[in-house]
């Protein structure tokens, strides 16, 4: 069963690491938050939908403020499908992650071109850090159906769609544990910044 929606106000407790000190802060997100994903190919600005995907947005932002994504790469780019990243380092070793998030697919957000969603394993509740951009409309293959779980969309690109498309068009091949779809030249996520409103 899909996790119930929270109220329109999602209280997100975020841990901020500053040098060796760790501070805590609470951010109130009424219905959305915006992040800038700074990559070696340019910036992508994404509006996150905390109203429809509160658990997913909270999980993602927790990793953002912890600095988890810095130095990870887009390790899977399948042309005319998705560009996936956020879980591997440039040498294609997997970066350890501590938390998973309940699957919020079926929240009314569809896997349309320019949306961001959570990657996962066959276990529907195994999403952790990895996310992907839909390079095309993928509703048939990635949205939920009565007989299956889908992949949870939690936001959309509001600036930098051209960067997303450029990432989606890079040459790929085999690498690490993957037999295909790995960018020949690493596409590094330099950092993800939560933009203050």
BAROTI-190719 format. One record per residue: residue in three letters; chain; x, y, z of N, C-alpha, C in turn. Coordinates in Angstrom, 1 decimal. Layout:
<drenvexs>
+------+-------+--------+--------+--------+--------+--------+--------+--------+--------+--------+
| rest | kette |    n.x |    n.y |    n.z |   ca.x |   ca.y |   ca.z |    c.x |    c.y |    c.z |
+------+-------+--------+--------+--------+--------+--------+--------+--------+--------+--------+
|  ALA |     A |      X |      Y |      Z |      X |      Y |      Z |      X |      Y |      Z |
...
+------+-------+--------+--------+--------+--------+--------+--------+--------+--------+--------+
</drenvexs>
This chain:
<drenvexs>
+------+-------+--------+--------+--------+--------+--------+--------+--------+--------+--------+
| rest | kette |    n.x |    n.y |    n.z |   ca.x |   ca.y |   ca.z |    c.x |    c.y |    c.z |
+------+-------+--------+--------+--------+--------+--------+--------+--------+--------+--------+
|  UNK |     A |    0.8 |   -1.2 |    0.0 |    0.0 |    0.0 |    0.0 |    0.9 |    1.2 |    0.0 |
|  UNK |     A |    0.5 |    2.2 |   -0.8 |    1.3 |    3.4 |   -0.9 |    1.1 |    4.2 |    0.4 |
|  UNK |     A |    2.3 |    4.8 |    0.9 |    2.3 |    5.6 |    2.1 |    1.3 |    6.7 |    2.0 |
|  UNK |     A |    0.5 |    7.0 |    3.0 |   -0.4 |    8.1 |    3.0 |    0.3 |    9.5 |    2.8 |
|  UNK |     A |   -0.4 |   10.4 |    2.2 |    0.2 |   11.8 |    2.0 |    0.2 |   12.5 |    3.3 |
|  UNK |     A |    1.2 |   13.3 |    3.5 |    1.2 |   14.1 |    4.7 |    0.4 |   15.4 |    4.4 |
|  UNK |     A |    0.2 |   16.2 |    5.4 |   -0.5 |   17.5 |    5.2 |    0.4 |   18.4 |    4.3 |
|  UNK |     A |   -0.2 |   19.5 |    3.9 |    0.5 |   20.4 |    3.0 |    1.8 |   21.0 |    3.6 |
|  UNK |     A |    1.9 |   20.9 |    4.9 |    3.1 |   21.4 |    5.6 |    4.0 |   20.2 |    6.0 |
|  UNK |     A |    5.2 |   20.2 |    5.4 |    6.1 |   19.1 |    5.7 |    7.3 |   19.7 |    6.5 |
|  UNK |     A |    7.5 |   19.3 |    7.7 |    8.6 |   19.7 |    8.5 |    9.8 |   18.8 |    8.3 |
|  UNK |     A |   10.8 |   19.4 |    7.8 |   12.0 |   18.6 |    7.4 |   13.2 |   18.9 |    8.3 |
|  UNK |     A |   13.6 |   17.9 |    9.0 |   14.8 |   18.1 |    9.9 |   16.0 |   17.8 |    9.1 |
|  UNK |     A |   16.9 |   18.8 |    9.0 |   18.1 |   18.6 |    8.1 |   19.3 |   18.8 |    9.0 |
|  UNK |     A |   20.3 |   17.9 |    8.7 |   21.6 |   18.0 |    9.3 |   22.6 |   18.7 |    8.4 |
|  UNK |     A |   23.2 |   19.8 |    8.9 |   24.1 |   20.5 |    8.1 |   25.6 |   20.3 |    8.6 |
|  UNK |     A |   26.4 |   19.8 |    7.7 |   27.8 |   19.6 |    8.1 |   28.6 |   20.9 |    7.7 |
|  UNK |     A |   29.3 |   21.5 |    8.6 |   30.1 |   22.6 |    8.3 |   31.5 |   22.4 |    8.9 |
|  UNK |     A |   32.4 |   22.0 |    8.0 |   33.8 |   21.6 |    8.4 |   33.6 |   20.4 |    9.4 |
|  UNK |     A |   34.1 |   20.5 |   10.6 |   34.0 |   19.4 |   11.5 |   32.8 |   19.5 |   12.5 |
|  UNK |     A |   32.2 |   20.7 |   12.4 |   31.0 |   20.9 |   13.3 |   29.7 |   20.5 |   12.6 |
|  UNK |     A |   28.8 |   20.0 |   13.4 |   27.5 |   19.6 |   12.8 |   26.4 |   20.4 |   13.5 |
|  UNK |     A |   25.6 |   21.1 |   12.7 |   24.5 |   21.9 |   13.3 |   23.2 |   21.3 |   12.7 |
|  UNK |     A |   22.1 |   21.6 |   13.5 |   20.8 |   21.1 |   13.0 |   19.9 |   22.3 |   12.8 |
|  UNK |     A |   19.0 |   22.2 |   11.8 |   18.0 |   23.2 |   11.5 |   16.8 |   22.5 |   11.0 |
|  UNK |     A |   15.7 |   23.2 |   11.2 |   14.4 |   22.7 |   10.7 |   13.9 |   23.7 |    9.6 |
|  UNK |     A |   13.6 |   23.1 |    8.4 |   13.1 |   23.9 |    7.3 |   11.6 |   23.6 |    7.1 |
|  UNK |     A |   10.8 |   24.7 |    7.0 |    9.4 |   24.5 |    6.7 |    9.2 |   24.6 |    5.2 |
|  UNK |     A |    8.7 |   23.6 |    4.6 |    8.4 |   23.6 |    3.2 |    6.9 |   23.5 |    3.0 |
|  UNK |     A |    6.3 |   24.6 |    2.6 |    4.8 |   24.6 |    2.5 |    4.3 |   23.7 |    1.4 |
|  UNK |     A |    4.9 |   23.7 |    0.2 |    4.5 |   22.8 |   -0.9 |    5.6 |   22.5 |   -1.8 |
|  UNK |     A |    6.7 |   23.2 |   -1.8 |    7.8 |   23.0 |   -2.7 |    9.1 |   23.5 |   -2.1 |
|  UNK |     A |   10.2 |   23.0 |   -2.7 |   11.6 |   23.5 |   -2.4 |   12.3 |   23.5 |   -3.7 |
|  UNK |     A |   13.4 |   24.3 |   -3.9 |   14.1 |   24.3 |   -5.1 |   15.6 |   24.0 |   -4.8 |
|  UNK |     A |   16.2 |   23.2 |   -5.7 |   17.6 |   22.9 |   -5.6 |   18.3 |   23.2 |   -6.9 |
|  UNK |     A |   19.6 |   23.5 |   -6.8 |   20.4 |   23.6 |   -8.0 |   21.4 |   22.5 |   -8.0 |
|  UNK |     A |   21.3 |   21.6 |   -9.0 |   22.3 |   20.5 |   -9.2 |   23.4 |   21.0 |  -10.1 |
|  UNK |     A |   24.6 |   21.2 |   -9.5 |   25.7 |   21.7 |  -10.2 |   26.5 |   20.5 |  -10.7 |
|  UNK |     A |   26.6 |   20.4 |  -12.1 |   27.3 |   19.3 |  -12.7 |   28.5 |   19.8 |  -13.5 |
|  UNK |     A |   29.4 |   18.9 |  -13.9 |   30.5 |   19.2 |  -14.7 |   30.0 |   19.6 |  -16.1 |
|  UNK |     A |   28.8 |   19.4 |  -16.5 |   28.2 |   19.8 |  -17.8 |   27.3 |   21.1 |  -17.6 |
|  UNK |     A |   27.1 |   21.6 |  -16.5 |   26.3 |   22.7 |  -16.3 |   25.3 |   22.5 |  -15.1 |
|  UNK |     A |   24.5 |   23.5 |  -14.9 |   23.5 |   23.5 |  -13.8 |   22.1 |   23.1 |  -14.2 |
|  UNK |     A |   21.4 |   22.4 |  -13.3 |   20.0 |   22.0 |  -13.5 |   19.3 |   22.5 |  -12.2 |
|  UNK |     A |   18.3 |   23.3 |  -12.4 |   17.4 |   23.7 |  -11.3 |   16.2 |   22.9 |  -11.2 |
|  UNK |     A |   15.9 |   22.4 |  -10.1 |   14.7 |   21.5 |   -9.9 |   13.8 |   22.0 |   -8.8 |
|  UNK |     A |   12.5 |   22.0 |   -9.1 |   11.5 |   22.3 |   -8.1 |   11.0 |   21.0 |   -7.5 |
|  UNK |     A |   11.2 |   20.8 |   -6.2 |   10.7 |   19.6 |   -5.6 |    9.3 |   19.7 |   -5.1 |
|  UNK |     A |    8.5 |   18.7 |   -5.2 |    7.1 |   18.8 |   -4.8 |    6.9 |   18.1 |   -3.5 |
|  UNK |     A |    7.0 |   18.9 |   -2.4 |    6.9 |   18.3 |   -1.1 |    5.5 |   18.1 |   -0.7 |
|  UNK |     A |    4.5 |   18.6 |   -1.4 |    3.1 |   18.4 |   -1.1 |    2.7 |   17.0 |   -1.6 |
|  UNK |     A |    3.2 |   16.5 |   -2.7 |    2.8 |   15.2 |   -3.2 |    3.8 |   14.1 |   -2.9 |
|  UNK |     A |    5.1 |   14.5 |   -2.6 |    6.1 |   13.5 |   -2.3 |    6.9 |   13.9 |   -1.1 |
|  UNK |     A |    6.2 |   14.1 |    0.1 |    6.9 |   14.6 |    1.3 |    8.0 |   13.7 |    1.8 |
|  UNK |     A |    7.8 |   12.4 |    1.8 |    8.8 |   11.6 |    2.4 |   10.1 |   11.5 |    1.4 |
|  UNK |     A |    9.8 |   11.5 |    0.1 |   10.9 |   11.5 |   -0.8 |   11.7 |   12.8 |   -0.8 |
|  UNK |     A |   11.0 |   13.9 |   -0.8 |   11.7 |   15.2 |   -0.7 |   12.5 |   15.3 |    0.6 |
|  UNK |     A |   11.9 |   14.9 |    1.7 |   12.6 |   15.0 |    2.9 |   13.9 |   14.1 |    2.9 |
|  UNK |     A |   13.8 |   12.9 |    2.4 |   15.0 |   12.0 |    2.2 |   16.0 |   12.7 |    1.3 |
|  UNK |     A |   15.6 |   13.2 |    0.2 |   16.5 |   13.8 |   -0.8 |   17.2 |   15.0 |   -0.2 |
|  UNK |     A |   16.5 |   15.9 |    0.5 |   17.1 |   17.1 |    1.1 |   18.0 |   16.7 |    2.2 |
|  UNK |     A |   17.7 |   15.7 |    2.9 |   18.6 |   15.3 |    4.0 |   20.0 |   14.9 |    3.4 |
|  UNK |     A |   20.0 |   14.2 |    2.3 |   21.3 |   13.8 |    1.7 |   21.9 |   15.1 |    1.1 |
|  UNK |     A |   21.1 |   16.0 |    0.6 |   21.7 |   17.2 |    0.0 |   22.4 |   18.0 |    1.1 |
|  UNK |     A |   21.8 |   18.3 |    2.2 |   22.5 |   19.1 |    3.2 |   23.6 |   18.4 |    3.9 |
|  UNK |     A |   23.6 |   17.1 |    3.9 |   24.8 |   16.3 |    4.4 |   26.0 |   16.4 |    3.4 |
|  UNK |     A |   25.7 |   16.9 |    2.2 |   26.8 |   16.9 |    1.2 |   27.1 |   15.6 |    0.6 |
|  UNK |     A |   26.1 |   14.7 |    0.7 |   26.3 |   13.3 |    0.2 |   26.6 |   13.3 |   -1.3 |
|  UNK |     A |   25.9 |   14.1 |   -2.1 |   26.0 |   14.0 |   -3.5 |   27.3 |   14.6 |   -4.1 |
|  UNK |     A |   28.0 |   15.4 |   -3.4 |   29.2 |   16.0 |   -3.9 |   30.3 |   15.0 |   -4.4 |
|  UNK |     A |   30.6 |   15.0 |   -5.6 |   31.6 |   14.1 |   -6.2 |   31.0 |   12.8 |   -6.7 |
|  UNK |     A |   29.7 |   12.6 |   -6.6 |   29.1 |   11.5 |   -7.3 |   28.9 |   11.8 |   -8.8 |
|  UNK |     A |   28.5 |   10.8 |   -9.5 |   28.4 |   10.9 |  -11.0 |   27.1 |   10.4 |  -11.5 |
|  UNK |     A |   26.8 |   10.8 |  -12.7 |   25.7 |   10.1 |  -13.5 |   26.3 |    8.9 |  -14.1 |
|  UNK |     A |   26.0 |    7.7 |  -13.5 |   26.6 |    6.5 |  -13.9 |   25.8 |    5.7 |  -15.0 |
|  UNK |     A |   24.6 |    6.2 |  -15.2 |   23.8 |    5.5 |  -16.2 |   23.0 |    6.5 |  -17.1 |
|  UNK |     A |   23.4 |    6.5 |  -18.3 |   22.7 |    7.4 |  -19.3 |   22.2 |    6.5 |  -20.4 |
|  UNK |     A |   20.9 |    6.3 |  -20.5 |   20.2 |    5.5 |  -21.5 |   19.5 |    6.5 |  -22.4 |
|  UNK |     A |   20.0 |    6.7 |  -23.6 |   19.5 |    7.6 |  -24.6 |   18.0 |    7.4 |  -24.8 |
|  UNK |     A |   17.3 |    8.5 |  -24.9 |   15.8 |    8.5 |  -25.1 |   15.1 |    7.7 |  -23.9 |
|  UNK |     A |   15.7 |    7.7 |  -22.7 |   15.1 |    7.1 |  -21.6 |   15.3 |    7.9 |  -20.3 |
|  UNK |     A |   16.5 |    7.6 |  -19.7 |   16.8 |    8.3 |  -18.4 |   18.2 |    8.6 |  -18.3 |
|  UNK |     A |   18.6 |    9.6 |  -17.4 |   19.9 |    9.9 |  -16.9 |   19.9 |    9.7 |  -15.4 |
|  UNK |     A |   20.7 |    8.8 |  -14.9 |   20.6 |    8.4 |  -13.5 |   21.9 |    8.6 |  -12.8 |
|  UNK |     A |   21.9 |    9.2 |  -11.6 |   23.1 |    9.4 |  -10.8 |   22.8 |    9.5 |   -9.3 |
|  UNK |     A |   23.9 |    9.9 |   -8.6 |   23.7 |   10.1 |   -7.2 |   24.1 |    9.0 |   -6.3 |
|  UNK |     A |   24.7 |    7.9 |   -6.8 |   25.1 |    6.8 |   -5.9 |   26.4 |    6.2 |   -6.1 |
|  UNK |     A |   27.1 |    6.7 |   -7.2 |   28.5 |    6.2 |   -7.5 |   29.5 |    7.3 |   -7.6 |
|  UNK |     A |   30.7 |    6.9 |   -7.4 |   31.9 |    7.8 |   -7.5 |   32.4 |    7.7 |   -8.9 |
|  UNK |     A |   33.3 |    8.6 |   -9.3 |   33.9 |    8.6 |  -10.7 |   34.6 |    7.3 |  -11.0 |
|  UNK |     A |   35.1 |    6.5 |  -10.0 |   35.7 |    5.2 |  -10.4 |   34.7 |    4.1 |  -10.4 |
|  UNK |     A |   33.4 |    4.5 |  -10.3 |   32.3 |    3.6 |  -10.3 |   32.2 |    2.6 |   -9.1 |
|  UNK |     A |   32.8 |    3.1 |   -8.0 |   32.5 |    2.4 |   -6.8 |   31.2 |    3.0 |   -6.2 |
|  UNK |     A |   30.4 |    2.1 |   -5.6 |   29.2 |    2.6 |   -5.0 |   29.4 |    3.3 |   -3.7 |
|  UNK |     A |   28.8 |    4.5 |   -3.5 |   29.0 |    5.2 |   -2.3 |   28.0 |    4.7 |   -1.2 |
|  UNK |     A |   28.4 |    4.4 |    0.0 |   27.5 |    3.8 |    1.0 |   26.4 |    4.8 |    1.3 |
|  UNK |     A |   25.2 |    4.3 |    1.5 |   24.1 |    5.2 |    2.0 |   23.4 |    4.5 |    3.1 |
|  UNK |     A |   22.8 |    5.4 |    4.0 |   22.3 |    4.8 |    5.3 |   20.8 |    4.6 |    5.2 |
|  UNK |     A |   20.1 |    5.4 |    4.5 |   18.6 |    5.4 |    4.6 |   17.9 |    5.1 |    3.3 |
|  UNK |     A |   16.8 |    4.5 |    3.4 |   15.9 |    4.3 |    2.3 |   14.6 |    5.0 |    2.6 |
|  UNK |     A |   13.7 |    5.1 |    1.6 |   12.5 |    5.9 |    1.7 |   11.3 |    5.1 |    1.2 |
|  UNK |     A |   10.1 |    5.1 |    1.8 |    9.0 |    4.4 |    1.3 |    8.6 |    5.0 |   -0.1 |
|  UNK |     A |    8.1 |    4.1 |   -0.9 |    7.7 |    4.4 |   -2.3 |    6.5 |    5.3 |   -2.3 |
|  UNK |     A |    6.6 |    6.4 |   -2.9 |    5.5 |    7.4 |   -3.1 |    5.0 |    7.5 |   -4.5 |
|  UNK |     A |    5.3 |    6.4 |   -5.3 |    4.7 |    6.5 |   -6.6 |    3.2 |    6.4 |   -6.5 |
|  UNK |     A |    2.4 |    6.8 |   -7.5 |    1.0 |    6.9 |   -7.3 |    0.5 |    8.2 |   -6.6 |
|  UNK |     A |    1.4 |    9.1 |   -6.5 |    1.1 |   10.4 |   -5.9 |    0.5 |   11.4 |   -6.8 |
|  UNK |     A |    0.2 |   11.0 |   -8.1 |   -0.3 |   12.0 |   -9.1 |    0.7 |   12.6 |   -9.9 |
|  UNK |     A |    2.0 |   12.4 |   -9.6 |    3.1 |   12.9 |  -10.5 |    3.5 |   11.8 |  -11.4 |
|  UNK |     A |    3.7 |   12.1 |  -12.7 |    4.0 |   11.1 |  -13.7 |    5.5 |   11.2 |  -14.2 |
|  UNK |     A |    6.0 |   10.1 |  -14.7 |    7.3 |   10.1 |  -15.2 |    7.3 |   10.7 |  -16.6 |
|  UNK |     A |    7.2 |   12.0 |  -16.7 |    7.2 |   12.8 |  -17.9 |    8.6 |   13.4 |  -18.1 |
|  UNK |     A |    8.8 |   13.8 |  -19.4 |   10.1 |   14.4 |  -19.7 |   10.4 |   15.6 |  -18.8 |
|  UNK |     A |   11.6 |   15.7 |  -18.3 |   12.0 |   16.8 |  -17.4 |   11.6 |   16.6 |  -16.0 |
|  UNK |     A |   11.1 |   15.5 |  -15.6 |   10.8 |   15.3 |  -14.2 |   12.0 |   14.5 |  -13.5 |
|  UNK |     A |   12.1 |   14.6 |  -12.2 |   13.1 |   13.9 |  -11.4 |   12.4 |   12.8 |  -10.6 |
|  UNK |     A |   12.9 |   11.6 |  -10.5 |   12.3 |   10.5 |   -9.8 |   13.4 |    9.7 |   -9.1 |
|  UNK |     A |   13.0 |    8.9 |   -8.2 |   13.9 |    8.0 |   -7.4 |   14.1 |    6.7 |   -8.1 |
|  UNK |     A |   15.4 |    6.3 |   -8.3 |   15.8 |    5.0 |   -8.7 |   15.7 |    4.0 |   -7.6 |
|  UNK |     A |   15.5 |    2.8 |   -7.9 |   15.4 |    1.8 |   -6.8 |   15.7 |    0.4 |   -7.4 |
|  UNK |     A |   15.8 |   -0.6 |   -6.5 |   15.9 |   -2.0 |   -6.9 |   14.5 |   -2.6 |   -7.1 |
|  UNK |     A |   14.5 |   -3.9 |   -7.2 |   13.2 |   -4.5 |   -7.4 |   12.3 |   -4.4 |   -6.2 |
|  UNK |     A |   12.8 |   -4.3 |   -5.0 |   12.1 |   -4.0 |   -3.8 |   11.5 |   -2.5 |   -4.0 |
|  UNK |     A |   10.2 |   -2.4 |   -3.9 |    9.6 |   -1.1 |   -4.2 |   10.0 |    0.0 |   -3.2 |
|  UNK |     A |   10.4 |   -0.4 |   -2.0 |   10.8 |    0.6 |   -1.0 |   12.3 |    0.7 |   -0.7 |
|  UNK |     A |   13.1 |    0.4 |   -1.8 |   14.5 |    0.4 |   -1.7 |   15.2 |    1.6 |   -2.2 |
|  UNK |     A |   14.5 |    2.7 |   -2.6 |   15.1 |    3.9 |   -3.0 |   15.9 |    4.5 |   -1.9 |
|  UNK |     A |   17.0 |    5.1 |   -2.2 |   17.9 |    5.7 |   -1.2 |   18.4 |    7.0 |   -1.7 |
|  UNK |     A |   19.5 |    7.0 |   -2.4 |   20.1 |    8.3 |   -2.9 |   20.0 |    8.5 |   -4.4 |
|  UNK |     A |   19.9 |    7.4 |   -5.1 |   20.0 |    7.5 |   -6.6 |   18.7 |    8.1 |   -7.2 |
|  UNK |     A |   18.8 |    9.1 |   -8.1 |   17.7 |    9.7 |   -8.7 |   17.9 |    9.6 |  -10.2 |
|  UNK |     A |   16.9 |    9.9 |  -11.0 |   17.1 |   10.0 |  -12.4 |   16.2 |   11.1 |  -13.0 |
|  UNK |     A |   16.6 |   11.6 |  -14.2 |   15.8 |   12.5 |  -15.0 |   15.2 |   11.8 |  -16.1 |
|  UNK |     A |   13.9 |   12.0 |  -16.3 |   13.2 |   11.4 |  -17.5 |   13.6 |   12.3 |  -18.7 |
|  UNK |     A |   14.3 |   11.6 |  -19.7 |   14.7 |   12.3 |  -20.9 |   13.5 |   12.4 |  -21.9 |
|  UNK |     A |   12.6 |   11.5 |  -21.7 |   11.4 |   11.5 |  -22.5 |   10.2 |   11.1 |  -21.6 |
|  UNK |     A |    9.0 |   11.1 |  -22.1 |    7.9 |   10.6 |  -21.4 |    8.0 |    9.1 |  -21.2 |
|  UNK |     A |    8.0 |    8.7 |  -19.9 |    8.2 |    7.2 |  -19.6 |    7.1 |    6.7 |  -18.7 |
|  UNK |     A |    5.9 |    7.2 |  -19.0 |    4.7 |    6.8 |  -18.1 |    4.4 |    5.3 |  -18.2 |
|  UNK |     A |    4.5 |    4.8 |  -19.4 |    4.1 |    3.4 |  -19.6 |    5.1 |    2.5 |  -18.9 |
|  UNK |     A |    6.4 |    2.7 |  -18.9 |    7.3 |    1.8 |  -18.3 |    7.6 |    2.1 |  -16.8 |
|  UNK |     A |    7.4 |    3.3 |  -16.4 |    7.9 |    3.7 |  -15.0 |    6.8 |    4.1 |  -14.0 |
|  UNK |     A |    5.6 |    4.5 |  -14.5 |    4.5 |    4.9 |  -13.6 |    3.9 |    3.6 |  -13.0 |
|  UNK |     A |    3.2 |    3.7 |  -11.9 |    2.6 |    2.6 |  -11.2 |    1.4 |    2.1 |  -12.0 |
|  UNK |     A |    1.1 |    0.8 |  -11.9 |   -0.1 |    0.2 |  -12.5 |   -0.8 |   -0.6 |  -11.4 |
|  UNK |     A |   -2.0 |   -1.0 |  -11.6 |   -2.7 |   -1.8 |  -10.5 |   -1.9 |   -3.1 |  -10.1 |
|  UNK |     A |   -1.1 |   -3.6 |  -11.0 |   -0.4 |   -4.8 |  -10.7 |    1.1 |   -4.6 |  -10.3 |
|  UNK |     A |    1.5 |   -3.4 |  -10.2 |    2.9 |   -3.1 |   -9.9 |    3.1 |   -1.8 |   -9.3 |
|  UNK |     A |    4.2 |   -1.7 |   -8.5 |    4.7 |   -0.4 |   -8.0 |    5.3 |    0.4 |   -9.2 |
|  UNK |     A |    5.3 |    1.7 |   -9.1 |    6.1 |    2.5 |  -10.0 |    7.3 |    3.1 |   -9.4 |
|  UNK |     A |    7.8 |    4.1 |  -10.0 |    9.0 |    4.9 |   -9.6 |    8.5 |    6.3 |   -9.2 |
|  UNK |     A |    8.9 |    6.7 |   -8.0 |    8.3 |    7.9 |   -7.4 |    8.9 |    9.2 |   -8.0 |
|  UNK |     A |    8.1 |   10.0 |   -8.7 |    8.5 |   11.3 |   -9.2 |    8.3 |   12.2 |   -8.0 |
|  UNK |     A |    9.3 |   13.2 |   -7.9 |    9.2 |   14.1 |   -6.7 |    9.6 |   15.5 |   -7.1 |
|  UNK |     A |    9.7 |   15.8 |   -8.4 |    9.9 |   17.2 |   -8.8 |   10.1 |   17.3 |  -10.3 |
|  UNK |     A |   10.4 |   18.5 |  -10.8 |   10.6 |   18.8 |  -12.2 |   11.7 |   19.8 |  -12.4 |
|  UNK |     A |   12.3 |   19.7 |  -13.6 |   13.3 |   20.7 |  -14.0 |   12.6 |   22.0 |  -14.4 |
|  UNK |     A |   13.1 |   23.1 |  -13.8 |   12.5 |   24.4 |  -14.1 |   13.5 |   25.3 |  -14.8 |
|  UNK |     A |   14.8 |   24.9 |  -14.8 |   15.8 |   25.6 |  -15.6 |   17.0 |   24.6 |  -15.8 |
|  UNK |     A |   17.5 |   24.6 |  -17.0 |   18.6 |   23.7 |  -17.3 |   18.2 |   22.5 |  -18.1 |
|  UNK |     A |   17.0 |   22.5 |  -18.7 |   16.6 |   21.4 |  -19.5 |   17.6 |   21.1 |  -20.6 |
|  UNK |     A |   18.2 |   22.1 |  -21.1 |   19.3 |   21.9 |  -22.2 |   20.4 |   21.1 |  -21.6 |
|  UNK |     A |   20.8 |   21.4 |  -20.3 |   21.9 |   20.6 |  -19.7 |   21.5 |   19.1 |  -19.5 |
|  UNK |     A |   20.2 |   18.9 |  -19.1 |   19.7 |   17.6 |  -19.0 |   19.8 |   16.8 |  -20.3 |
|  UNK |     A |   19.4 |   17.5 |  -21.4 |   19.4 |   16.9 |  -22.7 |   20.9 |   16.6 |  -23.2 |
|  UNK |     A |   21.8 |   17.5 |  -22.8 |   23.2 |   17.3 |  -23.2 |   23.7 |   16.1 |  -22.4 |
|  UNK |     A |   23.4 |   15.9 |  -21.2 |   23.8 |   14.7 |  -20.4 |   23.2 |   13.5 |  -21.1 |
|  UNK |     A |   22.0 |   13.6 |  -21.5 |   21.3 |   12.4 |  -22.1 |   21.9 |   12.0 |  -23.5 |
|  UNK |     A |   22.7 |   12.9 |  -24.1 |   23.3 |   12.6 |  -25.4 |   24.7 |   12.2 |  -25.4 |
|  UNK |     A |   25.4 |   12.0 |  -24.2 |   26.8 |   11.7 |  -24.2 |   27.1 |   10.3 |  -24.7 |
|  UNK |     A |   28.2 |   10.0 |  -25.2 |   28.6 |    8.7 |  -25.6 |   28.7 |    7.8 |  -24.3 |
|  UNK |     A |   28.3 |    6.5 |  -24.4 |   28.4 |    5.6 |  -23.3 |   28.9 |    4.3 |  -23.7 |
|  UNK |     A |   29.3 |    3.5 |  -22.7 |   29.8 |    2.1 |  -23.0 |   29.8 |    1.4 |  -21.7 |
|  UNK |     A |   30.6 |    0.3 |  -21.6 |   30.7 |   -0.5 |  -20.4 |   31.7 |    0.2 |  -19.4 |
|  UNK |     A |   31.4 |   -0.1 |  -18.1 |   32.3 |    0.5 |  -17.1 |   32.0 |   -0.1 |  -15.7 |
|  UNK |     A |   33.0 |   -0.3 |  -14.9 |   32.7 |   -0.9 |  -13.5 |   31.9 |   -2.2 |  -13.6 |
|  UNK |     A |   30.9 |   -2.2 |  -12.8 |   30.0 |   -3.4 |  -12.8 |   28.9 |   -3.4 |  -13.9 |
|  UNK |     A |   28.9 |   -2.4 |  -14.7 |   27.9 |   -2.2 |  -15.7 |   28.4 |   -2.5 |  -17.1 |
|  UNK |     A |   27.5 |   -3.2 |  -17.9 |   27.9 |   -3.7 |  -19.2 |   27.5 |   -2.7 |  -20.3 |
|  UNK |     A |   26.8 |   -1.6 |  -19.9 |   26.5 |   -0.6 |  -20.9 |   26.0 |    0.7 |  -20.2 |
|  UNK |     A |   25.7 |    1.7 |  -21.0 |   25.1 |    3.0 |  -20.5 |   25.9 |    3.8 |  -19.6 |
|  UNK |     A |   27.2 |    3.5 |  -19.4 |   28.1 |    4.4 |  -18.5 |   28.7 |    5.4 |  -19.4 |
|  UNK |     A |   28.6 |    6.7 |  -19.0 |   29.2 |    7.8 |  -19.8 |   30.7 |    7.5 |  -19.9 |
|  UNK |     A |   31.3 |    7.7 |  -21.1 |   32.7 |    7.5 |  -21.4 |   33.5 |    8.5 |  -20.6 |
|  UNK |     A |   33.1 |    9.7 |  -20.6 |   33.7 |   10.8 |  -19.7 |   32.8 |   11.0 |  -18.5 |
|  UNK |     A |   33.3 |   10.9 |  -17.3 |   32.5 |   11.0 |  -16.1 |   31.7 |   12.4 |  -16.1 |
|  UNK |     A |   30.5 |   12.3 |  -15.7 |   29.7 |   13.5 |  -15.5 |   29.5 |   13.7 |  -14.0 |
|  UNK |     A |   30.2 |   14.6 |  -13.4 |   30.3 |   14.7 |  -12.0 |   29.2 |   15.7 |  -11.5 |
|  UNK |     A |   28.6 |   15.2 |  -10.4 |   27.7 |   16.1 |   -9.6 |   28.6 |   16.8 |   -8.6 |
|  UNK |     A |   28.9 |   18.1 |   -8.9 |   29.9 |   18.8 |   -8.0 |   29.2 |   19.1 |   -6.7 |
|  UNK |     A |   28.0 |   19.5 |   -6.7 |   27.2 |   19.7 |   -5.5 |   25.8 |   20.0 |   -5.8 |
|  UNK |     A |   24.9 |   19.8 |   -4.8 |   23.5 |   20.2 |   -4.9 |   23.2 |   21.2 |   -3.8 |
|  UNK |     A |   22.6 |   22.3 |   -4.2 |   22.4 |   23.4 |   -3.3 |   20.9 |   23.6 |   -3.1 |
|  UNK |     A |   20.5 |   23.7 |   -1.9 |   19.1 |   24.0 |   -1.5 |   19.0 |   25.5 |   -1.6 |
|  UNK |     A |   18.2 |   26.0 |   -2.5 |   18.0 |   27.5 |   -2.7 |   17.0 |   28.0 |   -1.7 |
|  UNK |     A |   17.5 |   29.0 |   -1.0 |   16.6 |   29.7 |    0.0 |   15.6 |   30.6 |   -0.7 |
|  UNK |     A |   14.4 |   30.6 |   -0.2 |   13.3 |   31.4 |   -0.8 |   13.2 |   32.7 |   -0.1 |
+------+-------+--------+--------+--------+--------+--------+--------+--------+--------+--------+
</drenvexs>
